[in-house]
Amino acid sequence: MKGMRRVRECGGVEGLEAGAVVANVSFAPPGFAQSLCPTTHGLRPFDRLRASCGLPSFAASRQELSRTSSHGSVLISLFVTFILLLAASLAAGQLVAAQASSPAHAAPTFRISGAVVNALSGEIVRNAAVRIGKSETGDALQSVTTGEDGGFRFEGLAAGKYWLRAQARGFADQAFEEHGGFSTGIVTGGKVDAEHLMFQLHPGASIAGQIVDESDELVRDAQVMLYRRQMQEGREVTNWSAGMGVNDEGRYKFKDLAPGTYFVAVQAKPWYAQDPRVSRAVRFEDGAAAEGSANAANEPEPSAADRALDVAYPVTYYPGATEAGAASPVVLKEGDRATADVRLMAVPALRVRVNRPTVGEEPVGANVMYRIFDGPEMPLPSQSMVTQKGEIEVSGIAPGDYELRVQSYGQNREMWTEHLTLSTDAEVGVSERPESATVKGVVKMESGALRVQQWFVRLRKIATGEMQTAQVSEKGEFEFPTQPVLPGTYEVSVENTQDARVSRITASGAKVMGQSVQIPGAGAVALTITLRQGLGRVNGTVLREGKGAAGTMVVLVPQDARNNLPLLRRDQSDLDGTFSLLEVLPGKYTVVAIQHGWDMDWMDARVLDRYLKRGTTVEVRGDGVNEVKVEAQ
């Protein structure tokens, strides 16, 4: 058998019977031959090796040679000796190599383990699905289910940083010590204990209810919208959180909600509502009249019976308010089960008649927009028609505050806006001069090399959060032809650029303020957006009394932060207090670490200033890593 031999002398290798097959051995470390055959200890190295192979010593061989008279026999004996020594040498090399690659010399591995508990009661959580992955990626590496003791364990992990997530029945999916999308990473290979973690799952709350009308009849086609008051980008806002339609019993239920303050809003239309003057109306799709439609003739005034059916439901807030300021908040704690029934009251519907702007033969449409709290503006469900005089009439509107948007749909799209506070029917005259601007421009690279791959220019209106996007061509050009841009201040960014960020903006027809532009109104706006590659990185440690502090909010604040919000970076310190702020445009910044700062209005200059004074300044370089230490405040 090639590369193997049978154990012969000295009773064989220790632990093996005579005749067992073992790997060949050669020139081995001291004591190796003795371990193969203990009785050969004390012999010269080559004699021990020959003895371990079942051969006589060199001295015995010489005596044997002196006794023989056959020269051929001597040559054969020497040849056999050489072959056996060569085979033993190769075998020893294999064994030494095997020892060098044995687990004893492999890189150390680590364990992350702990228990999942209910953050509210402290009770263990069984059958929770716990997942782990490298902090640099979003992909899960392993997944386990907690047992009767709520425990979880991940073995064989390399040194590094990992994220943990868990979910269970009655608990929404959440990360370890999660705050607003950030979480504490688990560190292995360091000095912190990663084997006795207490993963606190926060039980989800719920809001459920039923929608009825003034006669306590079920409203089956209602849309229920849930808004949440929370801190976003350092300021308190009340934004859309979830939405759903009711079931056949007029019921809804929002589950797995985080603790916080919520508002319930309902939009619906009475099933029996109808406008008697719409029968001959020109219906609009996306604001434009259907091709081949004719204008409606003047209709006689509707009767009282007809008017009784011309009704609408105002947007109604729990429990029955029709103004956002009068809405009752639903404050949820962990595990709460809240009920929020809403009663809708039908009111006479109003109509708005809009004088058509002078835009030639281009089709024109009108939408009545409404906003709930700090959410984006949405079109109010209504009916539109064109009168015989060419006016646009929008009907089915409940009393309230709205914004009227009139838009042309020709080659050069334009938009007019008008604020409306409706309590009766209204007639609106549109200015001959549109309020919207036409925005176009070009994207460049500081390096000169432009490789566009599905890039988009994004304008985000700071006041409302509304966003508009335009695709960038291979030449770097972009235009907002179908989306007229209304007056306001917008953050400017270029999406999908991967390793490049906006470094400079110049404009004609608009005022540039850092990474924002202020569009004054109608007119042409041309933007030149320059991108820079070679972004920096800030690594650091949050310290509290000289030790790393986990779970602390870290903010990298640029100069003139209000006009440079896209440059702001945030993170949460990991288990050892370390953090990383990525893709940082070179420049001067201040790093602050704020304990329990997640619910703080830290974009308020008066609040942020007192932390900036004790922050750590850093000059970020391109293609470099900056190391900082920051005291937790």
DRENVO-845741 format. One line per field, with one value per residue (C-alpha): z, x, y; residue number from 0. Coordinates in steps of 0.5 Angstrom, whole numbers, padded with zeros to 4 digits, always signed. Example, Ala and Ser with C-alpha at 12.3 -4.5 7.8 and 13.67 -1.06 7.14 Angstrom:
REM DRENVO-845741
pz	(+0016, +0014)
px	(+0025, +0027)
py	(-0009, -0002)
nr	(0, 1)
REM end
This chain:
REM DRENVO-845741
pz	(+0000, -0002, +0003, +0009, +0013, +0018, +0025, +0026, +0032, +0039, +0039, +0034, +0036, +0042, +0042, +0036, +0035, +0031, +0023, +0024, +0018, +0020, +0016, +0014, +0018, +0017, +0020, +0026, +0032, +0038, +0042, +0036, +0034, +0042, +0041, +0036, +0039, +0046, +0046, +0041, +0046, +0047, +0040, +0035, +0031, +0024, +0028, +0032, +0025, +0022, +0028, +0028, +0021, +0023, +0020, +0024, +0026, +0021, +0026, +0025, +0017, +0017, +0020, +0016, +0010, +0012, +0013, +0006, +0000, -0005, -0008, -0011, -0004, -0001, -0007, -0006, +0002, +0001, -0004, +0000, +0006, +0002, +0000, +0007, +0009, +0004, +0005, +0012, +0011, +0006, +0012, +0017, +0013, +0012, +0019, +0021, +0016, +0019, +0026, +0023, +0020, +0026, +0030, +0035, +0031, +0027, +0029, +0035, +0035, +0039, +0042, +0043, +0047, +0052, +0053, +0051, +0056, +0056, +0057, +0060, +0065, +0065, +0063, +0059, +0052, +0049, +0041, +0039, +0033, +0034, +0028, +0027, +0022, +0020, +0022, +0015, +0011, +0012, +0011, +0017, +0018, +0023, +0026, +0032, +0036, +0044, +0048, +0055, +0058, +0053, +0051, +0045, +0043, +0036, +0036, +0032, +0030, +0028, +0032, +0029, +0030, +0029, +0029, +0033, +0031, +0034, +0034, +0037, +0038, +0040, +0039, +0033, +0029, +0033, +0034, +0040, +0044, +0038, +0037, +0031, +0026, +0030, +0035, +0039, +0035, +0039, +0039, +0039, +0041, +0045, +0053, +0053, +0055, +0049, +0052, +0058, +0054, +0056, +0049, +0052, +0047, +0047, +0047, +0041, +0042, +0038, +0036, +0034, +0032, +0028, +0024, +0024, +0021, +0024, +0024, +0027, +0021, +0019, +0014, +0010, +0005, +0010, +0009, +0016, +0017, +0023, +0025, +0030, +0033, +0034, +0033, +0026, +0024, +0031, +0030, +0033, +0027, +0026, +0020, +0017, +0020, +0017, +0013, +0012, +0009, +0014, +0013, +0012, +0019, +0019, +0023, +0023, +0027, +0027, +0031, +0033, +0035, +0038, +0045, +0043, +0041, +0035, +0032, +0028, +0022, +0017, +0010, +0007, +0002, +0004, +0000, -0003, -0004, -0011, -0015, -0020, -0024, -0026, -0030, -0036, -0034, -0037, -0032, -0031, -0031, -0028, -0029, -0036, -0040, -0044, -0051, -0055, -0049, -0050, -0045, -0040, -0042, -0036, -0031, -0028, -0020, -0016, -0012, -0005, -0005, -0010, -0005, +0000, -0003, -0005, +0001, +0004, +0010, +0012, +0014, +0021, +0027, +0033, +0036, +0031, +0030, +0023, +0025, +0026, +0032, +0036, +0035, +0041, +0042, +0043, +0048, +0048, +0053, +0051, +0051, +0051, +0047, +0045, +0042, +0038, +0035, +0030, +0028, +0021, +0020, +0013, +0011, +0005, +0000, -0003, -0010, -0013, -0020, -0023, -0028, -0033, -0034, -0041, -0044, -0051, -0053, -0048, -0043, -0036, -0029, -0022, -0016, -0009, -0004, +0003, +0009, +0015, +0021, +0018, +0012, +0005, +0001, -0002, -0007, -0004, -0007, -0011, -0018, -0024, -0030, -0035, -0036, -0042, -0041, -0040, -0033, -0028, -0023, -0017, -0013, -0007, -0002, +0005, +0009, +0011, +0009, +0003, -0003, -0010, -0015, -0023, -0028, -0035, -0039, -0045, -0047, -0042, -0036, -0031, -0024, -0020, -0013, -0009, -0001, +0000, +0007, +0005, +0008, +0002, -0005, -0008, -0015, -0016, -0021, -0023, -0024, -0031, -0029, -0026, -0019, -0021, -0024, -0029, -0026, -0030, -0030, -0030, -0026, -0026, -0022, -0019, -0022, -0029, -0030, -0031, -0030, -0030, -0027, -0026, -0022, -0020, -0017, -0011, -0009, -0002, +0001, +0008, +0010, +0008, +0006, -0001, -0006, -0013, -0017, -0024, -0028, -0030, -0037, -0039, -0041, -0034, -0035, -0032, -0032, -0028, -0034, -0032, -0024, -0024, -0018, -0013, -0009, -0003, +0000, -0002, +0000, -0006, -0007, -0012, -0011, -0013, -0014, -0009, -0007, -0009, -0005, -0007, -0006, -0009, -0012, -0017, -0019, -0024, -0022, -0015, -0008, -0006, +0001, +0003, +0000, -0001, -0006, -0005, -0011, -0011, -0016, -0023, -0028, -0030, -0025, -0028, -0023, -0023, -0018, -0017, -0014, -0010, -0010, -0004, +0002, +0009, +0015, +0022, +0027, +0035, +0042, +0046, +0054, +0060, +0066, +0062, +0059, +0053, +0053, +0049, +0046, +0046, +0040, +0036, +0031, +0026, +0025, +0019, +0019, +0018, +0020, +0018, +0011, +0010, +0013, +0008, +0011, +0018, +0020, +0026, +0029, +0036, +0040, +0040, +0046, +0047, +0046, +0039, +0033, +0025, +0021, +0014, +0007, +0010, +0005, +0007, +0011, +0019, +0023, +0031, +0034, +0040, +0044, +0047, +0052, +0052, +0046, +0041, +0043, +0044, +0039, +0038, +0031, +0035, +0035, +0043, +0044, +0040, +0042, +0049, +0046, +0041, +0046, +0049, +0043, +0039, +0033, +0027, +0020, +0016, +0010, +0003, +0003, +0010, +0017, +0023, +0030, +0035, +0043, +0045, +0052, +0053, +0055)
px	(+0000, +0003, +0005, +0003, +0007, +0005, +0007, +0012, +0018, +0017, +0010, +0008, +0006, +0003, -0005, -0004, -0004, +0001, +0000, -0004, -0003, +0000, +0002, +0010, +0014, +0021, +0026, +0022, +0022, +0026, +0022, +0018, +0021, +0021, +0014, +0013, +0017, +0019, +0024, +0029, +0030, +0038, +0040, +0043, +0038, +0038, +0039, +0032, +0029, +0031, +0029, +0022, +0022, +0024, +0031, +0038, +0042, +0048, +0053, +0049, +0049, +0056, +0057, +0052, +0056, +0063, +0060, +0057, +0061, +0056, +0057, +0050, +0047, +0050, +0047, +0040, +0041, +0043, +0038, +0032, +0035, +0035, +0028, +0025, +0029, +0026, +0019, +0020, +0022, +0016, +0011, +0015, +0014, +0006, +0005, +0009, +0005, -0002, +0000, +0002, -0005, -0009, -0014, -0009, -0006, -0013, -0015, -0019, -0027, -0032, -0039, -0045, -0050, -0055, -0063, -0069, -0073, -0080, -0077, -0084, -0085, -0078, -0080, -0077, -0079, -0079, -0079, -0076, -0073, -0066, -0062, -0054, -0050, -0044, -0045, -0042, -0048, -0055, -0055, -0056, -0051, -0054, -0061, -0063, -0070, -0070, -0072, -0075, -0070, -0070, -0063, -0060, -0052, -0048, -0042, -0035, -0035, -0029, -0027, -0031, -0038, -0045, -0052, -0057, -0065, -0071, -0078, -0083, -0091, -0093, -0087, -0085, -0078, -0073, -0065, -0061, -0062, -0066, -0067, -0070, -0067, -0060, -0058, -0052, -0047, -0044, -0037, -0033, -0025, -0025, -0025, -0033, -0037, -0041, -0044, -0049, -0053, -0060, -0064, -0070, -0076, -0081, -0088, -0092, -0098, -0104, -0110, -0117, -0123, -0130, -0132, -0139, -0144, -0149, -0154, -0149, -0149, -0142, -0138, -0135, -0131, -0127, -0119, -0116, -0109, -0105, -0100, -0095, -0091, -0084, -0077, -0074, -0068, -0067, -0074, -0081, -0086, -0093, -0092, -0096, -0094, -0099, -0106, -0111, -0118, -0124, -0127, -0134, -0136, -0132, -0127, -0119, -0113, -0106, -0101, -0094, -0094, -0088, -0090, -0091, -0097, -0101, -0107, -0112, -0115, -0121, -0123, -0129, -0135, -0142, -0144, -0151, -0147, -0148, -0148, -0154, -0150, -0144, -0148, -0146, -0139, -0133, -0129, -0122, -0116, -0110, -0112, -0113, -0120, -0121, -0120, -0127, -0131, -0135, -0137, -0143, -0148, -0151, -0156, -0162, -0161, -0162, -0168, -0168, -0168, -0162, -0158, -0160, -0156, -0150, -0146, -0139, -0135, -0130, -0123, -0125, -0120, -0121, -0126, -0130, -0126, -0126, -0120, -0113, -0112, -0118, -0116, -0115, -0108, -0108, -0102, -0099, -0095, -0091, -0097, -0103, -0109, -0112, -0119, -0121, -0128, -0129, -0136, -0137, -0142, -0144, -0144, -0147, -0141, -0138, -0136, -0130, -0130, -0124, -0123, -0118, -0112, -0110, -0105, -0108, -0111, -0107, -0111, -0112, -0114, -0115, -0114, -0116, -0110, -0110, -0105, -0106, -0101, -0094, -0095, -0094, -0100, -0105, -0111, -0118, -0122, -0127, -0130, -0128, -0132, -0131, -0137, -0140, -0136, -0129, -0129, -0126, -0131, -0129, -0135, -0136, -0131, -0133, -0131, -0124, -0117, -0114, -0109, -0112, -0107, -0108, -0104, -0103, -0101, -0098, -0091, -0089, -0092, -0094, -0097, -0102, -0103, -0108, -0110, -0117, -0121, -0128, -0134, -0139, -0138, -0132, -0130, -0123, -0119, -0112, -0106, -0104, -0097, -0096, -0092, -0088, -0081, -0078, -0072, -0066, -0059, -0053, -0049, -0041, -0035, -0029, -0025, -0028, -0030, -0037, -0040, -0048, -0051, -0059, -0057, -0063, -0063, -0068, -0071, -0074, -0078, -0076, -0082, -0086, -0082, -0085, -0080, -0079, -0074, -0071, -0067, -0060, -0058, -0051, -0049, -0050, -0056, -0063, -0070, -0076, -0081, -0087, -0086, -0087, -0083, -0087, -0083, -0080, -0073, -0071, -0065, -0061, -0058, -0056, -0058, -0055, -0048, -0045, -0038, -0040, -0043, -0045, -0040, -0042, -0048, -0049, -0055, -0058, -0065, -0065, -0061, -0056, -0055, -0050, -0053, -0060, -0063, -0069, -0073, -0077, -0083, -0084, -0078, -0073, -0068, -0061, -0057, -0050, -0049, -0042, -0040, -0034, -0031, -0026, -0030, -0028, -0029, -0030, -0028, -0029, -0030, -0036, -0033, -0036, -0032, -0026, -0030, -0033, -0041, -0045, -0052, -0050, -0053, -0047, -0048, -0043, -0045, -0043, -0042, -0048, -0052, -0059, -0057, -0053, -0057, -0055, -0048, -0050, -0049, -0051, -0050, -0051, -0045, -0043, -0042, -0035, -0037, -0034, -0038, -0037, -0039, -0039, -0038, -0037, -0035, -0028, -0029, -0030, -0035, -0036, -0038, -0042, -0045, -0051, -0054, -0062, -0062, -0066, -0072, -0069, -0070, -0063, -0064, -0066, -0060, -0062, -0061, -0056, -0051, -0050, -0048, -0043, -0039, -0037, -0036, -0030, -0028, -0025, -0022, -0025, -0020, -0022, -0020, -0018, -0020, -0021, -0020, -0023, -0025, -0032, -0034, -0042, -0046)
py	(+0000, +0007, +0012, +0007, +0001, -0004, -0003, -0009, -0009, -0007, -0009, -0003, +0004, +0005, +0005, +0001, -0007, -0010, -0010, -0004, +0001, +0008, +0014, +0014, +0018, +0021, +0026, +0028, +0032, +0030, +0024, +0023, +0016, +0014, +0016, +0011, +0005, +0007, +0001, +0004, +0010, +0011, +0009, +0014, +0018, +0014, +0007, +0009, +0010, +0004, +0000, +0004, +0001, -0006, -0006, -0007, -0002, +0001, -0003, -0010, -0008, -0007, -0014, -0017, -0014, -0017, -0024, -0024, -0025, -0023, -0016, -0016, -0018, -0012, -0007, -0010, -0009, -0002, +0000, -0003, +0001, +0008, +0007, +0005, +0012, +0016, +0013, +0015, +0022, +0023, +0021, +0025, +0031, +0030, +0029, +0035, +0039, +0036, +0038, +0045, +0046, +0043, +0046, +0048, +0053, +0055, +0063, +0063, +0063, +0066, +0065, +0070, +0068, +0070, +0070, +0074, +0077, +0081, +0088, +0090, +0084, +0081, +0074, +0070, +0069, +0062, +0060, +0067, +0067, +0070, +0072, +0074, +0078, +0082, +0089, +0091, +0087, +0086, +0079, +0074, +0069, +0064, +0064, +0060, +0059, +0060, +0054, +0054, +0058, +0063, +0062, +0063, +0061, +0063, +0059, +0059, +0067, +0070, +0077, +0083, +0086, +0083, +0085, +0082, +0082, +0078, +0077, +0073, +0072, +0079, +0082, +0086, +0084, +0089, +0090, +0089, +0096, +0099, +0106, +0109, +0105, +0104, +0099, +0097, +0092, +0086, +0086, +0079, +0078, +0084, +0085, +0086, +0080, +0078, +0071, +0074, +0078, +0080, +0082, +0086, +0085, +0090, +0088, +0091, +0095, +0095, +0100, +0097, +0100, +0101, +0106, +0108, +0114, +0118, +0113, +0108, +0104, +0101, +0104, +0099, +0103, +0107, +0108, +0109, +0112, +0112, +0118, +0118, +0123, +0122, +0125, +0125, +0128, +0132, +0135, +0133, +0131, +0127, +0123, +0118, +0111, +0106, +0105, +0100, +0099, +0097, +0090, +0088, +0090, +0096, +0094, +0095, +0094, +0096, +0091, +0091, +0098, +0101, +0105, +0112, +0118, +0116, +0119, +0116, +0119, +0116, +0118, +0116, +0117, +0116, +0110, +0114, +0120, +0123, +0130, +0131, +0135, +0130, +0126, +0130, +0132, +0131, +0126, +0127, +0122, +0124, +0131, +0131, +0131, +0124, +0125, +0126, +0128, +0134, +0140, +0139, +0144, +0148, +0144, +0147, +0148, +0141, +0140, +0139, +0132, +0132, +0136, +0132, +0126, +0131, +0130, +0128, +0126, +0131, +0127, +0125, +0124, +0120, +0120, +0125, +0131, +0135, +0139, +0136, +0141, +0138, +0130, +0126, +0123, +0115, +0114, +0107, +0104, +0097, +0091, +0096, +0094, +0101, +0102, +0108, +0108, +0113, +0116, +0120, +0125, +0127, +0134, +0138, +0138, +0144, +0145, +0150, +0153, +0155, +0160, +0156, +0159, +0162, +0156, +0155, +0149, +0145, +0140, +0143, +0139, +0141, +0138, +0139, +0137, +0136, +0135, +0131, +0133, +0134, +0128, +0130, +0133, +0128, +0129, +0129, +0124, +0128, +0129, +0134, +0137, +0142, +0147, +0150, +0156, +0152, +0153, +0147, +0145, +0140, +0138, +0133, +0137, +0137, +0144, +0145, +0148, +0145, +0147, +0148, +0146, +0147, +0144, +0144, +0138, +0140, +0140, +0146, +0144, +0149, +0149, +0154, +0154, +0157, +0156, +0155, +0155, +0153, +0153, +0155, +0154, +0158, +0161, +0162, +0166, +0163, +0168, +0169, +0167, +0160, +0159, +0153, +0153, +0149, +0146, +0142, +0142, +0137, +0133, +0133, +0129, +0133, +0128, +0129, +0122, +0121, +0114, +0115, +0108, +0109, +0116, +0120, +0128, +0128, +0135, +0134, +0140, +0142, +0144, +0138, +0133, +0132, +0129, +0130, +0126, +0126, +0121, +0123, +0122, +0119, +0126, +0128, +0132, +0132, +0136, +0136, +0136, +0133, +0135, +0143, +0145, +0150, +0155, +0153, +0151, +0144, +0139, +0137, +0130, +0125, +0118, +0111, +0114, +0109, +0112, +0119, +0125, +0132, +0137, +0143, +0146, +0152, +0155, +0161, +0163, +0160, +0161, +0156, +0155, +0149, +0143, +0146, +0151, +0156, +0157, +0163, +0162, +0162, +0162, +0157, +0154, +0151, +0147, +0145, +0139, +0137, +0130, +0128, +0121, +0119, +0120, +0120, +0115, +0117, +0111, +0113, +0111, +0114, +0114, +0115, +0115, +0113, +0106, +0105, +0107, +0103, +0105, +0112, +0117, +0119, +0125, +0128, +0135, +0139, +0147, +0151, +0144, +0147, +0148, +0142, +0136, +0131, +0132, +0130, +0123, +0119, +0112, +0108, +0106, +0099, +0094, +0096, +0104, +0104, +0107, +0108, +0114, +0112, +0116, +0123, +0129, +0132, +0138, +0140, +0137, +0136, +0130, +0129, +0123, +0124, +0119, +0118, +0123, +0119, +0123, +0130, +0136, +0136, +0140, +0146, +0150, +0152, +0145, +0143, +0149, +0146, +0139, +0142, +0146, +0140, +0136, +0134, +0137, +0133, +0135, +0129, +0128, +0124, +0117, +0117, +0114, +0119, +0116, +0120, +0119, +0123, +0124, +0122, +0128)
nr	(0, 1, 2, 3, 4, 5, 6, 7, 8, 9, 10, 11, 12, 13, 14, 15, 16, 17, 18, 19, 20, 21, 22, 23, 24, 25, 26, 27, 28, 29, 30, 31, 32, 33, 34, 35, 36, 37, 38, 39, 40, 41, 42, 43, 44, 45, 46, 47, 48, 49, 50, 51, 52, 53, 54, 55, 56, 57, 58, 59, 60, 61, 62, 63, 64, 65, 66, 67, 68, 69, 70, 71, 72, 73, 74, 75, 76, 77, 78, 79, 80, 81, 82, 83, 84, 85, 86, 87, 88, 89, 90, 91, 92, 93, 94, 95, 96, 97, 98, 99, 100, 101, 102, 103, 104, 105, 106, 107, 108, 109, 110, 111, 112, 113, 114, 115, 116, 117, 118, 119, 120, 121, 122, 123, 124, 125, 126, 127, 128, 129, 130, 131, 132, 133, 134, 135, 136, 137, 138, 139, 140, 141, 142, 143, 144, 145, 146, 147, 148, 149, 150, 151, 152, 153, 154, 155, 156, 157, 158, 159, 160, 161, 162, 163, 164, 165, 166, 167, 168, 169, 170, 171, 172, 173, 174, 175, 176, 177, 178, 179, 180, 181, 182, 183, 184, 185, 186, 187, 188, 189, 190, 191, 192, 193, 194, 195, 196, 197, 198, 199, 200, 201, 202, 203, 204, 205, 206, 207, 208, 209, 210, 211, 212, 213, 214, 215, 216, 217, 218, 219, 220, 221, 222, 223, 224, 225, 226, 227, 228, 229, 230, 231, 232, 233, 234, 235, 236, 237, 238, 239, 240, 241, 242, 243, 244, 245, 246, 247, 248, 249, 250, 251, 252, 253, 254, 255, 256, 257, 258, 259, 260, 261, 262, 263, 264, 265, 266, 267, 268, 269, 270, 271, 272, 273, 274, 275, 276, 277, 278, 279, 280, 281, 282, 283, 284, 285, 286, 287, 288, 289, 290, 291, 292, 293, 294, 295, 296, 297, 298, 299, 300, 301, 302, 303, 304, 305, 306, 307, 308, 309, 310, 311, 312, 313, 314, 315, 316, 317, 318, 319, 320, 321, 322, 323, 324, 325, 326, 327, 328, 329, 330, 331, 332, 333, 334, 335, 336, 337, 338, 339, 340, 341, 342, 343, 344, 345, 346, 347, 348, 349, 350, 351, 352, 353, 354, 355, 356, 357, 358, 359, 360, 361, 362, 363, 364, 365, 366, 367, 368, 369, 370, 371, 372, 373, 374, 375, 376, 377, 378, 379, 380, 381, 382, 383, 384, 385, 386, 387, 388, 389, 390, 391, 392, 393, 394, 395, 396, 397, 398, 399, 400, 401, 402, 403, 404, 405, 406, 407, 408, 409, 410, 411, 412, 413, 414, 415, 416, 417, 418, 419, 420, 421, 422, 423, 424, 425, 426, 427, 428, 429, 430, 431, 432, 433, 434, 435, 436, 437, 438, 439, 440, 441, 442, 443, 444, 445, 446, 447, 448, 449, 450, 451, 452, 453, 454, 455, 456, 457, 458, 459, 460, 461, 462, 463, 464, 465, 466, 467, 468, 469, 470, 471, 472, 473, 474, 475, 476, 477, 478, 479, 480, 481, 482, 483, 484, 485, 486, 487, 488, 489, 490, 491, 492, 493, 494, 495, 496, 497, 498, 499, 500, 501, 502, 503, 504, 505, 506, 507, 508, 509, 510, 511, 512, 513, 514, 515, 516, 517, 518, 519, 520, 521, 522, 523, 524, 525, 526, 527, 528, 529, 530, 531, 532, 533, 534, 535, 536, 537, 538, 539, 540, 541, 542, 543, 544, 545, 546, 547, 548, 549, 550, 551, 552, 553, 554, 555, 556, 557, 558, 559, 560, 561, 562, 563, 564, 565, 566, 567, 568, 569, 570, 571, 572, 573, 574, 575, 576, 577, 578, 579, 580, 581, 582, 583, 584, 585, 586, 587, 588, 589, 590, 591, 592, 593, 594, 595, 596, 597, 598, 599, 600, 601, 602, 603, 604, 605, 606, 607, 608, 609, 610, 611, 612, 613, 614, 615, 616, 617, 618, 619, 620, 621, 622, 623, 624, 625, 626, 627, 628, 629, 630, 631, 632)
REM end
